[in-house]
Amino acid sequence: MADETALVTEDGTAITTEDGTPIDAVPVMTKLPQEVEISDAGPCRKHVKVTIARVAIDALIEEKFSDLMLKNPAQISGFRPGKAPRKIIERKFKNEVYGEAKTQLLMASLEQLAEDSTLSPLSPPELDPGSVLIPEAGPMVYEFRIEVRPEFDLPSYKNLKVKKPVHDFSDAEIAKEGDRLLEPYGSLVPKGDNATVALFDTVTVDAVIKDGDKELNKVNEIALKVEKRLALSDGVAQDFGAQMTGAKVGDTRTVDITLSQEVGTESLRGAKVQAAFTIKEIKATRKPELTEALYENFGVRNAEQYSEYVRARLNRFMEYTQRNAARASVFESLAKEAKFDLPQDLLVRQARKTLQRRVMEMRSSGMNDEQIRGRQRVLEQDVIRTTAAALKEHFVLQKIAEIEKLEIEDEDIDAEIEAIADRSGESPRKVKARMEREDMLEALATELLERRALETVLATAEYEEYPFDPLKSDDQDDISVSDAEMAPKAE
């Protein structure tokens, strides 16, 4: 619309609003004359009512009818260009003009609302444009609900007391971790007849899965690596290693498995079932020959460089552990006052984004795809609880980022992609292409912003160091991953 109108009928009569005000005296502002009422509609939800003044509606409709009379005269047969009576124009094109005007007003109104209001939407508004109408008289009114970031008072985040785990890796620990990283390149060899299962062995088993006395499923001849935890396609066995070690061929060990919240049978979602694993074969991993070709897989040339690679990898994981510990410590301090509720439906919808951010944290720490895959399945087991905790941290850190005016630029994302590529041995182009394909770039930007906000808090923090061995933590333990299913198919 123009900055000012001068609207008259074809005979020169001024167009007026309902109260008699000449429209040619009313500026059609780029800023719509509208009233906005915002009220609470539950946790993280607002009800918004917008009233657009009639003067803006009349001005826009008049503008569109005037354009029709001047620009589209050929559509009115029997009249010379520009000479069709106004009433005929209105009757013929009323629905079209009102429809266009409604769309234009609604879009302009929503854009203005986004600029002027303090709302921080988490999702698009729950608004059906088809239900919005321009009335014959009076203002245009539309209402909607929208999910927004929670409102809370953020306590002081300066000079916090923060716990910091510390650990210096010994040569023996580096050697042990180096052997563990070489396992995928080794060969599996059968252990003796009287051998027992040990951590990191690979067992071939038959499994019978039961819920109490009810048999749910049978899985035969599956190979499982014996790690501390086992992540299946639809469940996680938290104590898998402890419950399997010491068994012999022919033995049956019963393992507790917590099923996913996504299994097809609703009554089994999140349920704990039992899998009886009968051991058919036990194999150990024979260490591979240390050749130049093997070292090339890690981007090094010899044993000395490989040792430095392992040390750097462990130090990165220690940094990841310290960052997570600091994050938990900071949030524990701030959460006492920054209290807010998160609705269940919001948690469900945000679960995927939360998992994406966690994956980005793990990828940035140098974990490989198999390690990430196992941890992701564990996180998915209790998705609502983990999402609630992660979202609360996210909202606190986002608010700190706003206060500190922190921003992430394209070059920050490119630098992090290059760092991830360097750790994984891939090209930056390949890493970026994978992230774009998996829709992970937004998660990367969010993770970087939260990391920067956390660094801002930690810059003034008072640290309390304590000894901690990350090699004995659940985060460092690799998780055995299998695509075997424990639950029955959905009926």
C-alpha positions in Angstrom: 0.0 0.0 0.0 1.1 3.6 -0.5 2.0 5.8 2.4 -1.1 7.9 1.9 -4.4 7.5 0.1 -6.6 9.8 -2.0 -9.5 7.5 -2.7 -12.6 8.7 -4.5 -15.3 7.2 -6.6 -15.4 7.6 -10.3 -17.6 10.7 -10.0 -15.2 12.3 -7.4 -17.1 11.5 -4.3 -14.9 10.9 -1.3 -14.9 7.3 0.2 -15.6 7.3 3.9 -15.3 4.8 6.7 -18.3 3.6 8.8 -18.0 6.6 11.0 -17.9 9.0 8.1 -14.2 9.7 8.1 -12.9 10.3 4.5 -10.5 7.5 3.6 -8.5 10.0 1.6 -7.6 11.7 4.9 -6.5 8.5 6.6 -2.9 7.4 5.9 -2.7 3.7 4.9 0.4 3.0 7.0 3.0 0.4 6.4 2.2 -0.3 10.1 -1.3 -1.7 10.4 -3.7 -0.1 12.9 -4.3 -3.3 15.0 -4.9 -4.2 18.6 -3.2 -7.3 20.1 -4.4 -9.1 23.2 -2.1 -11.9 24.6 -3.2 -14.1 27.4 -1.9 -17.3 29.0 -3.3 -20.6 27.7 -1.3 -23.0 29.8 2.4 -23.9 30.2 4.4 -22.5 27.2 1.2 -21.6 25.4 -0.4 -18.2 24.6 -3.8 -17.2 23.3 -3.5 -14.3 20.8 -6.4 -12.1 19.7 -5.7 -9.6 16.9 -8.2 -6.8 15.9 -7.4 -5.0 12.6 -9.2 -1.6 12.4 -11.8 -1.1 9.8 -10.1 1.9 8.3 -7.2 -0.3 7.0 -9.7 -2.9 5.6 -11.7 -0.2 3.7 -8.6 1.4 2.4 -7.2 -1.8 1.0 -10.6 -2.9 -0.5 -11.1 0.4 -2.2 -7.6 0.3 -3.6 -8.2 -3.1 -5.1 -11.6 -2.1 -6.6 -10.0 1.0 -8.1 -7.3 -1.1 -9.6 -9.9 -3.4 -11.1 -11.8 -0.5 -12.7 -8.7 1.0 -14.2 -6.5 -2.0 -15.0 -9.0 -4.8 -15.9 -11.8 -3.1 -17.8 -11.9 -5.8 -20.5 -13.5 -8.2 -18.1 -16.7 -6.2 -18.0 -18.4 -6.7 -21.3 -20.6 -3.9 -22.7 -18.6 -1.1 -21.1 -15.7 0.9 -22.3 -12.4 0.7 -20.4 -12.8 2.3 -17.0 -16.5 3.1 -17.5 -18.1 0.1 -15.8 -20.4 1.2 -12.9 -18.8 0.6 -9.5 -21.7 -1.5 -8.3 -21.2 -4.0 -11.1 -17.5 -4.2 -10.4 -18.3 -4.8 -6.7 -20.9 -7.4 -7.4 -18.8 -9.3 -9.9 -15.4 -9.3 -8.0 -16.4 -9.0 -4.4 -15.4 -12.5 -3.4 -12.1 -12.3 -5.2 -11.3 -8.8 -3.8 -12.2 -9.7 -0.3 -10.2 -12.9 -0.5 -7.1 -11.2 -1.7 -7.5 -8.4 0.9 -7.9 -10.9 3.7 -4.7 -12.8 2.7 -2.8 -9.5 2.4 -4.0 -8.2 5.7 -3.4 -11.4 7.5 0.1 -11.8 6.3 0.9 -8.1 7.1 -0.7 -8.5 10.5 1.3 -11.6 11.4 4.6 -10.1 10.2 3.9 -7.0 12.3 2.9 -9.1 15.3 6.2 -11.0 15.0 8.2 -7.7 14.9 6.3 -5.9 17.7 5.5 -8.6 20.2 7.9 -10.2 22.7 6.6 -13.7 21.9 9.3 -16.3 21.3 7.5 -19.0 19.3 8.5 -22.6 19.4 6.2 -23.6 16.5 3.9 -22.0 13.9 0.6 -20.5 15.2 -2.4 -22.8 15.4 -4.3 -20.7 12.9 -6.6 -21.8 10.1 -6.5 -18.9 7.5 -9.8 -20.3 6.0 -11.6 -19.5 9.2 -10.6 -15.8 9.1 -13.2 -13.6 7.4 -13.5 -9.9 6.5 -16.9 -8.9 7.9 -19.3 -6.6 6.1 -18.9 -4.1 8.8 -16.5 -3.6 11.8 -12.9 -4.7 12.3 -11.4 -8.0 11.1 -10.6 -10.2 14.1 -8.7 -13.4 14.2 -7.4 -15.6 17.1 -4.9 -18.4 17.6 -2.9 -20.3 20.1 0.9 -20.6 19.9 3.6 -22.5 21.7 6.2 -20.1 23.1 9.4 -20.4 25.2 8.7 -20.5 28.9 8.8 -17.3 30.9 10.9 -17.4 34.0 13.2 -15.2 36.1 16.9 -16.0 35.4 19.0 -15.7 38.6 22.5 -14.3 38.5 24.8 -16.6 36.5 28.0 -14.8 37.4 30.6 -16.2 39.8 28.9 -19.5 40.2 30.5 -22.4 42.0 31.1 -25.1 39.4 32.3 -28.7 39.9 35.0 -29.7 37.5 36.2 -33.3 37.0 39.9 -33.7 36.3 42.0 -36.6 35.2 45.5 -37.1 33.7 45.7 -40.1 31.5 48.6 -42.5 32.2 50.5 -44.3 29.5 48.8 -47.6 30.5 45.4 -46.0 30.0 46.4 -44.7 26.6 47.7 -48.1 25.6 44.5 -49.8 26.8 42.3 -47.3 24.9 44.4 -47.8 21.8 43.8 -51.5 21.9 40.1 -50.9 22.3 40.0 -48.7 19.2 41.8 -51.4 17.2 39.3 -54.0 18.0 37.1 -53.4 14.9 40.1 -54.2 12.8 40.9 -57.4 14.6 39.6 -60.9 13.8 37.2 -63.0 15.8 38.5 -66.3 17.0 36.6 -69.0 18.9 37.5 -69.4 22.6 38.1 -72.9 24.1 35.3 -75.2 25.1 35.6 -74.4 28.8 36.1 -70.6 28.2 33.8 -68.1 29.8 32.3 -64.9 28.5 34.3 -61.8 29.2 33.7 -58.1 28.4 34.4 -57.3 24.8 33.9 -60.9 23.6 31.4 -61.6 20.9 28.7 -64.2 21.6 26.3 -66.0 19.3 23.0 -66.6 21.1 19.4 -67.7 20.8 17.0 -65.5 22.7 13.6 -66.1 24.1 11.9 -62.9 25.3 9.1 -63.0 27.9 6.9 -60.6 29.7 6.4 -62.5 32.9 5.2 -66.0 31.8 4.1 -64.7 28.4 6.4 -65.4 25.5 6.7 -62.3 23.3 9.4 -63.2 20.7 12.2 -65.6 19.7 15.4 -64.6 18.0 18.0 -67.2 16.9 21.6 -67.1 16.0 22.3 -63.4 16.7 25.8 -62.2 17.3 26.3 -59.7 20.2 29.4 -57.9 21.4 29.5 -58.0 25.2 29.7 -54.4 26.3 28.4 -53.0 29.6 25.2 -52.0 27.9 23.3 -53.5 24.9 21.1 -51.3 22.6 18.6 -53.2 20.5 16.3 -51.8 17.9 13.5 -51.6 20.5 15.1 -51.8 23.9 18.1 -51.4 26.1 19.8 -53.8 28.5 21.5 -51.6 31.0 23.5 -54.4 32.8 24.1 -56.6 29.8 27.9 -57.0 30.4 27.5 -57.8 34.1 24.7 -60.4 33.5 26.6 -62.2 30.7 30.2 -62.4 31.9 31.3 -65.7 33.3 28.8 -67.7 31.2 29.9 -70.8 29.2 28.7 -72.3 26.0 25.3 -73.9 26.7 24.5 -71.7 29.6 21.4 -69.5 29.6 21.5 -66.1 31.2 18.4 -64.0 31.8 18.9 -60.3 31.0 16.5 -57.4 31.9 15.5 -55.3 28.9 13.6 -52.0 29.0 11.6 -51.6 25.9 11.3 -48.4 23.9 8.4 -46.0 24.2 7.9 -46.5 20.4 7.2 -50.3 20.3 4.1 -51.3 18.4 2.3 -52.8 21.3 1.1 -49.9 23.5 0.9 -52.0 26.7 4.6 -52.8 26.4 5.9 -49.3 25.8 8.6 -48.6 28.5 8.0 -52.0 30.0 10.8 -54.2 31.5 10.9 -57.7 29.9 13.3 -60.6 30.3 15.4 -62.1 27.5 16.9 -65.6 28.1 20.1 -65.7 26.1 21.4 -69.2 25.4 25.1 -69.1 24.4 26.0 -71.0 21.3 29.5 -69.7 20.7 32.0 -67.4 22.3 34.7 -65.5 20.3 37.4 -63.2 21.4 39.0 -60.5 19.3 42.6 -61.1 18.1 44.5 -57.9 18.0 45.3 -56.9 14.4 48.8 -56.6 13.0 50.1 -53.1 13.4 50.9 -52.1 9.8 51.3 -48.7 8.1 48.0 -49.4 6.2 46.2 -49.9 9.6 47.7 -46.7 11.0 46.4 -44.8 7.9 42.9 -45.4 9.1 43.6 -43.1 12.0 45.5 -40.5 10.0 48.9 -41.5 11.5 52.0 -43.3 10.3 53.5 -45.1 13.3 53.0 -46.3 16.8 54.2 -43.0 18.3 51.8 -40.9 16.3 49.0 -43.4 17.1 49.6 -43.0 20.8 49.4 -39.2 20.4 46.2 -39.6 18.5 44.7 -41.8 21.3 45.8 -39.3 23.9 44.2 -36.4 22.0 41.0 -38.4 21.6 40.9 -39.1 25.3 41.6 -35.5 26.1 38.7 -34.4 23.9 36.4 -36.8 25.6 37.6 -35.4 29.0 36.7 -31.9 27.7 33.3 -33.3 26.7 32.9 -34.8 30.2 34.0 -31.5 31.9 31.5 -29.5 29.7 28.6 -31.8 30.6 29.6 -31.7 34.3 29.8 -27.9 34.2 26.5 -27.7 32.4 24.8 -29.9 35.0 26.4 -27.9 37.8 25.4 -24.6 36.3 21.9 -25.8 35.7 21.6 -27.2 39.2 22.5 -23.7 40.6 20.1 -21.8 38.2 17.2 -24.3 38.3 16.4 -23.4 41.9 14.9 -20.2 40.8 14.4 -20.7 37.0 11.3 -22.9 37.5 8.8 -23.6 34.7 6.6 -26.4 33.5 6.8 -28.1 30.1 3.6 -29.6 28.7 3.7 -33.2 27.5 2.8 -32.5 23.9 5.7 -30.0 23.7 8.1 -32.6 25.0 7.0 -35.1 22.4 7.4 -32.6 19.6 10.7 -31.4 20.7 12.2 -34.8 21.4 13.7 -35.1 17.9 15.4 -31.7 18.1 16.7 -32.5 21.5 18.2 -35.7 20.4 19.8 -33.9 17.4 21.5 -31.5 19.7 22.8 -34.3 21.8 24.1 -36.1 18.7 25.9 -32.9 17.7 27.6 -32.7 21.1 28.8 -36.2 20.8 30.0 -35.7 17.2 31.9 -32.6 18.3 33.6 -34.6 21.0 35.0 -37.0 18.5 32.7 -40.0 18.9 32.3 -42.2 15.8 28.9 -43.2 14.3 28.7 -46.5 16.1 29.3 -44.9 19.5 26.8 -42.2 18.8 24.2 -44.8 17.6 24.4 -46.7 20.8 24.1 -43.7 23.0 21.3 -42.3 20.9 19.3 -45.5 21.5 19.9 -45.2 25.3 18.6 -41.6 25.2 15.5 -42.6 23.3 14.5 -45.1 26.0 13.4 -42.4 28.4 12.8 -39.8 25.8 10.4 -37.6 27.7 12.5 -37.4 30.9 15.7 -36.7 28.9 14.0 -34.2 26.7 12.5 -32.4 29.7 16.0 -32.0 31.3 17.7 -31.0 28.0 14.9 -28.5 27.1 15.2 -26.8 30.5 18.9 -26.5 30.0 18.3 -25.3 26.5 15.9 -22.5 27.5 18.2 -21.3 30.3 21.2 -21.1 28.0 19.2 -19.5 25.2 18.1 -16.8 27.7 21.7 -16.2 28.7 22.6 -16.0 25.0 20.0 -13.3 24.5 21.1 -11.3 27.5 24.7 -11.5 26.4 23.7 -10.8 22.8 25.6 -13.9 21.6 25.1 -15.0 18.0 26.4 -17.7 15.7 27.6 -16.7 12.3 28.0 -18.9 9.1 31.8 -18.8 9.6 31.3 -20.3 13.1 29.4 -23.2 11.7 32.0 -23.7 8.9 34.8 -23.8 11.5 33.0 -26.4 13.6 32.3 -28.5 10.5 36.0 -28.4 9.7 36.9 -29.4 13.2 34.5 -32.4 13.0 35.9 -33.4 9.7 39.4 -33.3 11.1 38.5 -35.6 13.9 36.6 -38.0 11.7 39.1 -38.1 8.9 36.4 -36.9 6.4 36.4 -33.9 4.1 34.5 -30.8 5.4 32.4 -31.0 2.2 31.3 -34.5 3.0 30.5 -33.7 6.6 28.4 -30.7 5.6 26.6 -32.7 3.0 25.7 -35.4 5.5 24.5 -32.8 8.0 22.3 -31.2 5.4 20.9 -34.5 4.4 20.1 -35.4 8.0 18.8 -31.9 8.7 21.4 -31.4 11.4 22.7 -27.9 10.6 20.2 -26.2 12.8 21.1 -28.5 15.6 24.8 -27.7 15.1 24.0 -23.9 15.3 22.0 -24.4 18.4 24.7 -26.5 20.0 27.3 -23.9 19.2 25.2 -21.1 20.7 24.5 -23.1 23.9 28.2 -23.9 24.2 29.1 -20.2 23.8 26.5 -19.3 26.5 27.9 -21.9 28.8 31.5 -20.6 28.2 30.2 -17.1 29.1 28.9 -18.4 32.5 32.1 -20.4 33.1 34.3 -17.4 32.4 33.4 -16.0 35.8 32.9 -19.3 37.6 34.8 -20.5 40.7 35.9 -24.1 40.0 35.9 -26.9 42.5 38.0 -29.7 41.0 37.5 -33.4 41.9 39.2 -36.6 40.6 37.3 -38.5 38.0 38.1 -41.4 35.7 36.2 -41.0 32.4 37.2 -44.5 31.4 35.0 -45.9 34.1 32.0 -43.6 33.3 28.9 -44.7 31.5 29.5 -42.0 28.9 32.9 -43.6 27.9 31.7 -47.2 27.9 30.9 -48.3 24.4 27.4 -49.7 23.9 26.8 -52.9 22.0 24.4 -52.2 19.2 22.1 -54.8 17.5 19.1 -54.5 15.2 17.4 -57.5 16.8 13.9 -56.8 18.1 12.7 -58.0 21.5 9.0 -57.0 21.3 6.4 -58.7 19.2 5.2 -56.9 16.1 2.2 -54.6 16.4 -1.0 -56.4 15.7 
